[in-house]
Amino acid sequence: MPGRETIVAIDRMLGQPDIWRPISLTPSQTWNSLLALTVPLAAVLVAARMDGDDQGEMMFAIVGIATFSALLGLFQILSGIGSAVYFYRITDPVSMVGLFANRNHHAFFLAIALLVAATLLRDELMRKRQRKIVQVGLTFAAIILTASVALIGSRAGFAAGVVAFCIGYAVVGMAWSAGQAEQDGRRRDRRSSLPLAARWKKLVLYAPPALLMLVLGVVLWLGTRTSAVARFMGEGVADDLRVRAWPTVQSMIETYWLTGSGFGSFASVYKMFEPDALLQPSYFNHAHNDWTEALLTGGLPFVLIMLATFLWLGRAILAKGAQNLIKGYRGDVRLLVLAVTGLLAAASFTDYPLRVPSVQTVSIMLLLMITYSRAGRAERQVSGRRDRERDCDSGLRA
């Protein structure tokens, strides 16, 4: 098999030239990868048991955890290097990593939570009996999440945050405008004047983008390396180890694309190809392009499995339709799932967010909300009442 020449040479030196070896070059790490799937498997089992009401509670939990992580990241920056609020031995001790060890993964998680917060806020604005406290809380969380993504220092996370903000603002803006138009219609029926109210509504509608520009302006003015804006301006992408190591990763792909080197084997196999010019005290743990690492470690069979998964997911999403995708309706998660899937797919070209258990859990639960959904308790009660009435009518006719 290709890429096993070094292993064969070692076996010959040991006097065991005919010994059978597993396909994986690092069997123990491959077993570790399999055992690590217990977390996403648990997420699948839990999500399969959730109904419509549970899914709403889960979305609020995502926003709450992300907001806490963002505030924790701010406290980490204020407390300085070596603070006890950095929870991991191997981490970025000068960045806002929050509950994570890596600032990129933290930024991606906050961007996902920002989309979830926008979807929940849209649903709140569509309620007949609106809960103002919940609306204020979600708005506050969205502001905290947006500002934190800009301050974390992740370039890819910053781009994901901008996309998430634009999509979320479009969703909330349309829901808010529709609600205000309905209220204006009632007021016109009462022959009341609306010029002052219309001005206030325009101010409220355009306030979030203005606030975002103000936050980015403050970040740019501070100009420290803790902000993604500063990294965009002051750090050359060509100096990034991920870019300099790409030719080596390409040669690895050319060697192992057919059968793969084994899941979890990248860090060890990379040492076999690592040029002297890239040797340094820190280790290169992933290809920082999960699409290529999937091909490198899983080979062609795993690529076929991924293609089958994409076909299944695309069919499930298309079955929901695309009419009024942005405006949506209360409880509609089509745009949310599409946006999260797109962000994670794009982020996987420069990083490996879906290898983080928390991001795995959130993404799997959101995917199951659109591919497999159960009615909420209220909907089931109404449906049961209708069934009983239908049975009663049938009995009377009989």
N, C-alpha and C positions, 0 to 999 in steps of 0.2 A: 504494500500500500504506500502511496506517496507520502513523503515527509517523515518516514520512520527510519531513515538511514542511520541516524545517530543511535537509536534504540537497538537496531540490528548489530551495529558495530560494538556496542557495549556488551550485548549478549555473546557475541563471538569471543570477545576478550575474556568473558567469564566462563567460556567453554560450554555455553548453552545456545548454540546457533539455531536449534529447531524448536525452541519454546514458543508456545502460543501466547499472544498478548491481546488484551482487549482493544477495541477500536479507539477508545479514549486514551490519550497519552497521560492523563492524570485521573485514574479511576476514583480515587478518594474525593477529588473535587467534583467529579460528576455525580457521585452519590450525594455529596453535600448540596449540589444544585437540585437534585430530585427531592431531598428532604426539605429544602427551602420552599418548595411548592406547597407545603402544608398551609402556609399563610393565605395565598390566593385561593386554594381549595376551600378553606374555611369561609372566605368571603363569598364564594359561589354558593355554598350551602346556606349561609345566613341570608343572602340576597334572595335565594329561591323561596325562602319562608316569609319574606316580607310582603305585605299588601300595600295598597296605595297610601294608607295612613302612616305605616312604618317608613315608607320611602320618604315622605315629607319630613318625618322626625330625623331620619338619617341625614338628609340634606342640611337641616339646621345644625346637626352635630358637626358636619364637615366645616361649616362656616365658623362655628364656635371654636373648634380646635385650631383652625388656621389663624383666627384672630388672636388667640392666646399665643400661638407660636410667633406671630408677627410682633406682638408686644414683648415677648420674651427676647426676641432678637434685638429689639431696641434697648432693653435692659442690659444685654450682653455687651453692646457697644459702649454704653455708659459706664459699665463696671470695669472694663479694661481686660487686658490679656491675663490669662491665668485665673479668671473668675470661676467660681463654683457653678455658675449657671451654664457653663459649657459642659455638656454631659458625656462627651466621648473622648477617649484617649487620642484617637486619630481623628482630627477635625480641623477646621479652619479657625484658629483662635482670634482672628482679628476681623471677622465678618459676622453678619447677622444670620446665623445658621438656625436659630430657634430650636425646635425639637429635632432638627436634623443634624447630620455631621458635615453636610456638603451644602454650600450656599446655592448652587445651581438647582439642586433638588428642592430646597426650601422655596426658591423663587417659582419653580414650576407648580408646586403644591399650592402656593398662594394664588397664582394665576387661575388654577382650576377652581379654587374656593371663590374667587371673585366672580366667575361665571355662575357658580351655584347661588351665590348671594343675589346676583342680578335676576336669576330665574325666580327665586323665592320672593323678591321684592315685586316683580311683575305679577306674581300670583296674588300677593297681598293687595296690590292696586286694583285687581279685578274682582275682589270680594265686594259683595253688597254691603256687608257689615265690616268695614275696614278697621283693622287693629293698628292704630296710630303708633303705639309703643313699639310694636314689632317692626313697622316701617322705619321708624327712627333708628332702631337697633341695627337693622340691615344696612341702612344708609351709612351709619357710623362704621360698621364693619367693612363696607366696600371702600370707604375712604382710607381706613387703616391699611387694608390689603394693597390698595393702589400705591400708596406712599411707600410701603415697605418694599414692594417689588422694585421700585426705583432706587431705593437705598441699599439693597442687599449687595449689589456689585456683580451680578451675573448678567452678562451680555445677552445670552439666549433667554434667560428668565425675564429680562427687561423687555425684550421683543415680544415674548409670550404675554407679559402683563399688558402691553399696549394693545395687542390684538384682543385680549380678554376684556379690557376696558371698553374698547370700541363696540364690540358685540354686545356686551352687557348694557351699555348706554343706549344702544339702538333698541334693545328689547324693552328696557324700562321706559324709555322716552315714548315709544309707541303706545304702551299700556297707559301711561300717565296722560298722554294727549287724548286717547280715546275716552278715558274717564272724565277728563275735563270737558270734552265736547258734549258728553252726555249731560253733565251738570249745567253747562251753558244752555243746552236745549230746554232744560226744565226752567231755567231762569227767564229765558225769552218768552216762554209760555206765560210767565207771570209779569211780563213787560217790564223787566228791570234792566237798568243800564249796565254795560259790562266793560267800558273802556279801561278803567283803573284795574279791574280784575285781570283783564287780558294782559296788561303790562306786567303784572306780578307773575303771571303764569309763564310768560316769556323769560323773565328773569330766573325763575326756578328751573326752567327747561335748559337754559344755557349756563347755569351755574356750575354743574359738574365738569364740563370741559375746561371752563376758565379756572376752576380749582386745580385740575390736573396740570394745566400749564403753569400755574403758580408754584405747585409742588416741584415740578421739574426745574423751574427757574431757580428755586432755592437750592436744589441739589447741585445744579450747575454752578451756582455762585459759591457753594461750599468747596467744590472741586477736589474732594478727597478721593483716595482710591477705594473707599468703601462704597462709592456709588457706581452704578452701571454706566452712567453718563461719562464719568471721568475715565473709565476703562475704555469706552468707545473712542474717546479723544486722545488718551495718553498712552495706550498700550498697543503695540503693533500685533496684529493677528499672526503675522509670520513668525513672531517670537514664541508663539504658543507651542508647547511640546506636542500637542495633538497634531498640529500641522507638520512639524518636522518629522514626526514618526510615521506619517501617512505612507511614504514609499515602502517602509518596512512592513506595514500592515498589508499593503497591496501584494507584496511578495508572499506573505503568509496565506492570503486568500487564494492566490494562484496555486499554492501547494495543496491546500486542504479543502477546496471548494466541493469536491465530490463526496467524500465520506465525513468530513469534519474532523477536527482534532479532539472533540469531546467537550461537552458542556462544562463550563467552569475552568477550562484549561488555558484561557488566554494569557494570564499573567506568567504562567510557567513556560508556555510555548514561545512567548515573545522573547524570553531570555535566550532562546536558541538562535534567534534572528537579529537580536539587538546589536546595532553597530556601536563601535567604541566611541564615536562622537556623541552618542546620546546617553552614555553612562552617567549616572548621577546618584546621589544618596537615596532619593525617593524612587518608588517603583511605579511602573506604568501598569495599572491594574486592569484597565479595559481599553478597548479600541476607541472609545468616545465616539463611536458611530455604531449604534446597536444593530442597524440593518446589516452592516458588513460583518460584525462580530457574530450575528446569528448564522450567516453563511459560513463563516470561518469555523465555528465550533460545532454547528449542527449539520453542515453540509447540505447537499441537494435534497435529501429526504425532509429535513426540517423546513426548507424553503417551500416545498410542496404542501406541507401541513399549514404553513402560514397563508399560502394562497387560498387553500380551502377555507380557512378561517375568515379571510377577507370576503370571500364570496358569500359565506353564511351571514356575516355581519351586514354586507351591502344589501342582501335580499331582505333581511329583517328591517333595515332602516327604510328601504324603498316601500315596503309594505305599509308603513305608516303614512306615506304620502309626503308631498312637499308643499302643499297649499298653505298659505299664510304661515310660512316657516318662521319668519322673524316676529310677526305679531303674536302668533300662537294663541293659546287659550289656557285657562287655569289648569295646572297639572301637566302641561305639555312640556316634555323634556327632549324633543327631537333636536332642536338647535343646540341645547346644552351638550348632549351626547356627541353630536357631530363636531362641535367646537373643541371639546375635550379630546376627542379622538384625533382631530387634526393637529392640535397643539402637541400632543404626545408623539404623534408620528413625525412631526417636524423636529421636535426636540431630540428625537432619537438619532437624527443625522449628526448631531454634535455632542451628544451625551448619552446617558443610559438611565433615564428617569424610571422606566418600568422595571428596573431591577431593585427598586426601593420598596420594601413591603407595604408601607403606608400608601404610596401612590398606586401600587398594584391593587390594594384593597378598594380604594376609592374608584379607580377606573373600572374595575370589574363590577362593582355594585351599580355604577351609572350605566354600564353597558346592559346589564340585566334588566334595568328599568325600562329599556326600550325593546329588548328582545324577548323578555318574559315579564309580564305584569299581571298582578292580581288586583281585583277590585277592592276598594276600601271597605271598612266596616259599615259605613252609612250606605254605600252603594249596594252592599250585600243585603242589608236589611230591606231596602226598597225593592230589590229584585225578589227577595223571599216573600214580601208582602204581595207583590204582583202575582207570583206563582200560586200563593194560597187563594187569592181572589179568583184566579183563572180556574183552579181546581173546584172552588165553590160554585162558580157559574156552571161549570161542566156537570157537577152533581145535580144542580137544580134543573138543568135542561133534561138530564137523564130521568 
